[in-house]
Amino acid sequence: MDVVQAKTQASLRLAVQGLEGKLSEPIKEVRSGLMEVLAYLTARIDFPEDEVEERDITKPLESAQLTLQDLIIQADAGMVYRQGVRTAIVGRPNVGKSSLLNRLLRQSRAIVTPVPGTTRDTVEEVVNINGVPFLLIDTAGIIDSRDEVETLAVERSKKKIEQADFVLFVIDSSEPLTDSDRQLIDLLMEKTVLVAANKCDLPPQVEIDELPWLIASTSALTGEGLTDLENGMVNSVLGGRVITSDAPLVTNPRHKEALLRAKGHLDQAQTAIAEGLADDFVTIDLTAALNALGEITGETVTEELLETIFSRFCIGK
């Protein structure tokens, strides 16, 4: 299904890696190590009369925790490649939002005029930037207005901002920040934002210190700085992580959730060991961690997993 739904070459490559078992390799290594620890503890519990040689179980557990932590950290980037990024292009009227959208798309998709407030409804298009699919949403300029149509357009823009994963905040760098710009800054404080300082082909007038986010200077008119803007967008949504071509990435939310559960059970197992609790307490969490990892590799099949499979694929019906 990931292969069928791939939006870019990068997301297709990750899906093919999943088919080839690239992700299952490190998980199977972790499961193998945990199974050895579980077997050792079970032998001590079930055969107390026999002498089972003492061994250190904290090191293999720590190694498993580190591997799972790395996979979890990379999971957000993997899901960005798989699902794409809802990106709202916002700003006050006439700062060049629609022009910038057309530049990023390499085509004239949105109507552009010198008249402020040309965009009354949202325009949505998908663009591939360095392998990351961005769903660009061009919104109406946000400004206080008594015009009923403009008011509805602004409310729709605010709704798109709430739903967005990422915001491209466009300002006019040839003018000082206005009250409308500052209102938008307050509105966007809880979002992941990159500032596109448009009209960099004109003498700069904006005070950079007033902006709390990274800034990419660009010109929608000439195309100057467009590459830097695109690189800034990718770095913002990937958190600066470098994704190598052969790196196994978690691209499925269900897989990430299973990794988080496995990691949580290992943390609890380590706590039980540190507190000197009986081996039984440790084996309970180890078994749960193994089952969670088995949901990814197919070695553990739960009723919930079967329901997920049957809901997404037309099989067994």
N, C-alpha and C positions, 0 to 999 in steps of 0.2 A: 504493500500500500504506500509506503514511503517513496518507493521508486516511481510509482504512478503519479503521486502528488508533488514530486520534486519541482520547484519553481526556478531553480538555477542549476548550472553545472556543478557548483559546490554542493548544493543540497542533494543532487543526484549522486555525486561521488560518495557522500556520507551514507546515503541509502544503500548503495552497492556494497560499501564496506560492511554494513550491517548484514547483508546477505552472505558475505564472505566470512562472517564470524569474527571480524576485527574487534568488536566490543566484547564478545563472549570470551575471548582469550584471556584478558586480565581478570575477568570475573571468575572464570573457571580456576585460575591459579589461586585466587583468594579462597574460593570454596574448598579447593584441595587442601590448602594449609589449615583452614578452620576445621575441616573434617578430621585431620590428623589430631588436632587438639581435642576435639570432641571424643574421638575414639580413646585417647589417653585418659580423659576424665571419666568416661563411662567404664573403662576397665578398672579404674581405682574404686568406683562406686559399686560395681557388680561383683567384683572379685577381691574384697578387702583382705581375704585370707592369703592371697598370693602377693608376692613382693613385686610391685610395679615400680620400675626404676623412676626416680624423681627426674623431672625435666622442667625447664623454664618455659612457661606458656605465655608470658607477657610479651616477649619479643615478636612471636608470630602474630599475636593479636594487634600489636602496634603497627606492624607492617601492613596488615590487612586494612586497618583504619586509615593509614596514609594513602593507600591505593584507592579506597572508596572515596576519600575526601577529594583527591585529585579529579576523579570522575564526576563527582557532584559539582565541583567548581566549574568544570568545563561544560556541564549540562546546559546551563543557561545559554552559552554560545551556540551549542549544538541545536537547541530549539529555535534560536534566532534564524539559523540557516534553514531549518525545516519549515517553520511557520511563517517567517517573515516578520516585519516590524511595521506596525501601524504608526505612521508619522504624520502629525498635524503640522502644516505650514501656517504659522500664525503671525500676526502683526497688525499694526494700525493700517488704515487705508493708504494706498499709493506709495508703499515702501518697496514694491516690486515682488510680491509673493507669487503672483501668477507668472510673471516673467521668469522668476527663478524656477518654478515648476517646469516651464517649457524648456529651460536650459538643461535641467536634470534629465528630462525625458528625451532630449534631442529632437523635439518636434513641437509644433505649435498646437498645444492641446487646450490651453485656457485662453479666453479672450483677454487681450491686453489693450488698454487705452490710457491716455493721460488723465482721464476723468476719475477722481477718487470714487470708490465704491462700485466699481464695475462688477466685481464678483458678488453675487447675491446668494448663490447656492454653492454647496461644496462640490468639488471636482476630484475624483479619485482615479489614480492610475498606479500600476506596479512598475517599478524600475529595478534593474539588477545593478547593484553597485558593489564591485569587488566580490561577487558571489553571494552577497546578502540581498534578499528580496525586500525592498521597501515599498509599502503601500502608501504612496504620497497622497495626502488629503489637503487640497487647497481650500482654505476657509475664507469667509468674508472678513473684511477688515473690522476689527473690534473697536468700536467708538460709541460714546453716548449719543443717542439719536432719538428724536420724537417721531421719525418716520416709521410707520407700522411695518413696512416691508423690511427696512433696515434692521429694526428691532428683532424681527423674527430671524433674520439672517445671522445676527450676532448671537442670539440664543442657540441657534443650531451650531455655530462655530464653537461656543463654549461646551456644548455637549460632545463635540468631536474631540476637544482637548481632554475632557475627562476620560474618554474611551481610548485615547492614544497611548501607545507604549513609549513614544519618543516625540519630542517637539522640536521643530526647526523654527526658532524665533527670529523673524526677519526685521531688521531695523534699517533706517536710512542713515548711513554713516556720514552723509554730507550735511546733516542737520543735528542740532543738539537733541537729546532725549526730550520727548514731550510728556505731558501728564498721562496721555493714553498709553505711551510706552511704559511708564512707571506702574500704571494699573495692571498691565499685562505681566510685568515682572512679579508683582505680588501674587497674581493668579497662577503663575507657573512655578512657584517656589517648591512645590512638592513633586514636580515632574523631572524626568531626565531631559535636559535641554542643551542644544547647541545654538549659539547665536550666529546668524548669517548677517554680517555687516555689509549690506548691499550698497551699490553705487560707490565702490572704492575707486572708480575712475575719476571721481570728483574730489576736491580738497576735503579732508576729514574735519568734522566738527563735533563728533560725539565724544563724550567723556567715558573712556573705557572702564574706569574705576567704578562706575555706577552699575556695571553689569556683573552679576555673581557667577557667570558661567564661562566656559571656553568660547572663544570667538574665532570665526573664520571669515576673513575679508574676501569679498567677491564682488563681481559685477555681472548682473544678469544681462546687461546690455552688450558687453564686450566678451564675456566668458572668462575674464581674468579671475584667477583664484578658484575656479570651479573644481579642479582636481584636489586642492587643499580642503575645500568644503566637503567633497565626497569622502576623502580619507578621514576627516573629522567626524562625519556621520557614522562611518563604520567603527571607528575607534570608540565612539561614545556608546554604541549599543553592545559592543563586544567587551566593554570594560577594559580596553587596552590589551586584551589577551591575544597572543599570536597563535593562530591555528595552523599547524603544519599539515601537509597533505596526507600523512600517514597516521595522524593522531586519531585514536579511537574516541569518538564523541557520542555522548548520550543525546539522542534527538527526540526521544519519546517521553512525554510527561509521566506516563505510567512507570517507565524504567527509572526515571529520576526519583519518583516517590518510593520505589522499592529499594533503591540505593540508600535513601535517607532512613528508611526503616531499619535496614541492615546495619548501617553505621550507628544508629541509636541503640540497637541491641548490643553491639560490640562495646559501646561506651558503658552500658550498664554492666556488662560482663567484667570489664576492667574495674569498675567500681566495687563489684562484689568481691573480686580477688583482693583489692586493696584493703577492704574492710574485713578480710579473713573469713568470709562466709563459706558455708559448705559447698562442695563441688556441684551439688545438685542445682544450686542457684545459678552457677556459671553455665551449666549445660543447657538450662532452659533458654537463656538468651542466645547461646551459640546455635541452638537448634532453630530458633526463630530467625536469626540472621541468615543461616543457610537456606531456609525456606524462602526468605525474601529474595535472595540472590538467584535461587532456582526459578523464580517466576520470570526472570529475564532470560535465562539460558534454556528454559523449557524443561528443567529437571524437577520443577515443582509446579503442579497444575492445581489451581484453586478454582472453586465454583465461580468466584468473581471474574477470574481471568477468562474462563469459558464463556461467561455471559458477554464479556467484552468482545471476544472473538466472534461469537455468533451475531452480535449486534452490528458489527462492521463488515462482515464478509458473508456472502450468500453461500454458505456451506452447510451440509447436514440437514437440509430442509426439503 
